[in-house]
Amino acid sequence: MTAVREHPLPADPVDRVPAQPGTGARDLSGLLPRIARGDERAFGVLYEAVAGPVLGLAHRVLRDRAQAEEVAQEVLLEVWRTAARYRPDRGGVLTWVLTITHRRAVDRVRSAQASADRDRRAAAASPAPVFDEVAEAVERRIDRDRVRRCLGALTELQRQSLALAYYGGYSQSQIAAMLGAPLGTVKTRMRDGLTRMRDSLAVHD
């Protein structure tokens, strides 16, 4: 597959936003069916829109340029291969791609940490750390599921804005540019979305 290799990653990924501020994440959804059919031109358009945010997010999580580039290439290859799995009702394209990026970057961090800690865990030969790790993993999964359900109850703009802020670490002004929405609207929707999520999570506590 040459589509990913033919598009070089941006030289400076940190805090980059797409070159066309008016292009919202929703506008990209029409590219996914074409990409699923192997349309490399459609993939090139999507690549230009998401490569910067993808590499920027990977770099923020990993703090290492080389590893961030590897993760970014893996993410873009996954997008090419799994475009048919995208569901517009579950969020915008950029949110979907950044979610994949965050998951892969965190997996890379955890894999490196696990490798570094393997000898210590083996030497300790105690079941307690294993139990603690499992308990923490279960708790994190429950929290993620609760947050995912809360996000599902928000509007599309609220969901995209909060996902970009949480996963990508983007400022409100950058999010407004990326989604092609007025800054005041983004601020209001994010505030309202956070209030709804806070109330929803409080109900489940």
DAZI-V98408 format. One record per helix or strand of 3 or more residues. SS is the DSSP state (h for helix, s for strand). FROM is the first residue (numbers start at 0). LEN is the number of residues. If there is no record, write none. Layout:
BEGIN
SS,FROM,LEN
SS,FROM,LEN
END
This chain:
BEGIN
h,24,12
h,39,23
h,64,21
h,87,3
h,92,32
h,126,26
h,155,13
h,171,8
h,182,22
END
